[in-house]
Amino acid sequence: MSALRVEHADVVVVGGGAAGLSAAIAVAEAAARAADADSSARPVVALVSKVYPMRSHTVAAEGGAAGVVGDDDSLEQHVADTLAGGAGLCEEDAVRFVVERAAGELWRLERWGMPWSRSDDGHVAIRRFGGMSRARTWFAADRTGFHLLHTLFQTSLRYSADAGPIRRYDEHHVLDLVVDGSPGPGPGPGDGDGSGGHVRGVVVHDQHRGEPLLLAAPAVVLATGGAARAWGTSTNAGIVTGDGMAMALRAGVPLRDLELLQFHPTGLPGSGILLTEAVRGEGGVLLDADGERYLADYGLGPETPVGSPVPRTMELGPRDRLSQAFWHADRDGRTIPSPDGGVVLLDLRHLGRERIAERLPLVASLAKQFAGVDPALEPVPVRPTAHYTMGGIRTDARGATEIGGLFAAGECASTGLHGANRLGSNSLVETLVVGRAAGEQALAWSRERSTGGRGMADGAAGAGADRESVEADVVDRAAEVADRYLAMRGRGSEPPAAIRAELGRVLDADVGIYRDADGLRRALAAVEDLRARYDDVRVADTGAVLNTDWATTVELGATLLVAHAAVAAALAREESRGAHQRLDFPDTGDVAQHSLATLDPDGLRITHAPVGGRPPSGAEHDLVDGMGSRTTARSFSATTGEGA
């Protein structure tokens, strides 16, 4: 077996984006409080990211984050909008959990230095977003994710000095979880009976030192992002490869509603680069080949005055409806042919150069650089592109899974917030709210399992921790995992680039905005064949340090597994609901059900479970939020951000 370095933490957070940083900061704040009382009990959180945190995909989020402010809005209206957009698949507890805390987290960012855009009177500015009945989306021009990630990262730095509670592992690639036992039947915070499986840490590859590492911890938070990069044309960065979802699935946690993939209606053709929904919130309109506003002809009317958008109408309809309208317009011959398929035109000219420069500077830059268009002078060609994974690792509202000590937050998790169609600007606040909750719950779990309330990391955290302090079987299992992945180097005959390109082509062709059984069966057979070919995948580079050939091939394995589950779940959902539209099953079923993808000895298995249903008793975790009808009693004020 490989020589395995062993280090310890109370909590491991996998992923350095908004959800991961929120979780790590929550643990660090608890550590700061503990230091005042008893420095020996101060917890340690290991923040592991396969890229430098500021390169995480959160940086690409443009439009904003939703939080209720002002007298013309209410928490109940935000809840109602989210439930309506989710088409029956939202978990109401999760919706309320996030909505009640959203404004509080946004005010917290304000105190940490987030440069929110301002209205003329100096208050935080808000804008309209698709599917929202009120303007409630906070923004920082059209670079909200960039500034939000900067704010979180800079805040984390105060806790990541040499003796700080956050230990950063940048450019470390997490290969898999180490788990004891089997998971319980449903998610929820820990009850401590140990009847189900529980996490023991993660196996990591240190890309700088070129060696494997076991980060041993009683609690792990997965915050690894989505999997829309599996599609050939996507808004997602190359690092968004479904790693955490694949780890959870292999560990026995169900992946919920993976067939629900959101196609953003305004991506640049070919590249798939996102042009934010904020363009339409500011008054941009969509035109067909004849220069006509076509959305009213496909159920999104009545037509509104140019430059005066109306919530939930025309260009501010839900994303799934706009993408479906494009699909119909394309088939009706109303799009403009291009090498990358039909396109429509996103027209901003009436906004004027000054307003575009103030509110949409990134959009203007992207349009010029990647489409050769100045949006102040001419419309920008756009078409739908794969954007967001509504499904993911099944969790409760606070991010707990059915494996003790394993939590998930952000796009990799399925809390039930988004249902069958995410409303724009709900995802950034989810990373903040659920990320913080998952960090707090993970620390509580870790403390409950530590002798005398002291963390596993006490006296042993960081480089050079004692290998003997972890049970030999845990170290051996971790070494076996590392060996299995390291053995991929220097063998195989199937080029990974060919597998990756074929996967994207298949998903684009047959698992798009509209699907049918014939296309889904073709896609399923193709993905199964690609997974078989992956067993003989070629990794030519045998180097140990910064081996990107090997690292990207490891990522491809995760992407194939998650894509396989998504296609199988799409075939099994014989109805049309939200972002999942079946030409052969155009009606919505009478009973809303979640799909659940699991792995068993016979392979991938798809089952269905009712929305709001509770799992059988005996789970490792008892439920608190996210699967029943109960809502937490604590919330933040929508106007001041103070705890209520």
Number of C-alpha atoms within 10 A of each C-alpha: 12 15 11 20 19 24 23 30 30 32 36 31 33 29 32 32 31 33 37 35 28 31 37 36 28 22 31 26 16 17 24 16 13 15 14 9 11 10 13 12 19 23 29 29 31 25 26 27 24 23 18 16 26 17 17 23 23 24 19 19 23 25 28 31 28 29 29 27 21 11 8 10 16 18 19 13 16 23 21 17 17 27 24 19 26 24 18 21 25 28 26 27 25 30 26 26 25 26 29 26 25 29 29 25 23 24 21 16 18 16 11 13 16 20 17 21 19 15 10 8 7 8 10 17 19 24 17 29 34 27 24 27 20 21 21 25 23 25 28 24 23 25 21 25 23 19 22 29 27 20 19 26 19 14 17 22 13 13 20 17 12 9 10 18 27 28 22 22 21 18 17 26 24 24 23 21 24 22 23 15 15 17 24 26 20 25 34 27 29 25 15 15 11 15 17 19 21 23 22 24 27 26 26 25 25 21 20 13 11 14 18 27 25 27 28 31 26 28 30 32 28 31 32 30 33 29 35 29 23 28 27 22 24 28 26 25 16 13 19 20 27 28 29 30 31 27 22 25 22 17 23 22 28 29 29 29 30 26 25 26 29 26 27 25 29 30 25 25 23 18 15 21 22 27 26 23 24 26 24 25 23 20 21 23 28 25 21 20 18 12 13 12 19 24 25 15 14 15 14 19 15 12 16 15 10 14 16 13 21 22 19 20 21 27 32 26 24 28 27 26 24 24 22 20 20 26 19 15 21 20 10 9 12 20 23 16 13 11 8 12 12 22 27 28 23 22 23 27 19 16 18 12 17 11 14 21 16 12 19 23 16 18 22 20 16 18 20 14 11 13 17 11 17 19 24 19 13 13 21 27 23 24 26 30 30 27 24 23 27 30 32 35 32 30 31 31 35 29 33 35 32 31 33 36 31 33 34 37 36 30 26 28 33 30 36 29 33 29 30 29 33 29 25 25 25 22 22 24 25 30 26 30 29 31 32 26 23 35 34 23 25 33 30 19 23 24 21 17 18 15 9 9 12 17 27 25 23 17 12 18 24 19 11 11 19 15 17 9 13 18 9 11 9 17 22 14 16 30 20 16 21 25 16 10 15 19 11 20 19 15 14 16 14 16 16 24 14 10 19 20 13 17 23 19 16 21 25 19 17 20 26 23 24 20 20 19 17 12 18 23 16 16 25 24 15 17 24 15 12 22 20 11 17 21 13 15 25 21 24 15 14 15 13 18 13 16 16 14 16 23 18 17 21 21 19 24 22 24 27 24 21 28 29 23 27 29 22 24 27 28 22 16 22 20 20 19 24 23 27 23 25 21 13 14 16 14 13 16 13 7 10 18 18 26 26 22 28 20 17 10 6 6 7 15 15 20 15 16 14 14 21 19 14 17 19 9 12 13 25 28 27 20 25 20 27 33 26 18 14 15 18 12 8 11 20 18 19 24 14 12 18 14 10 8
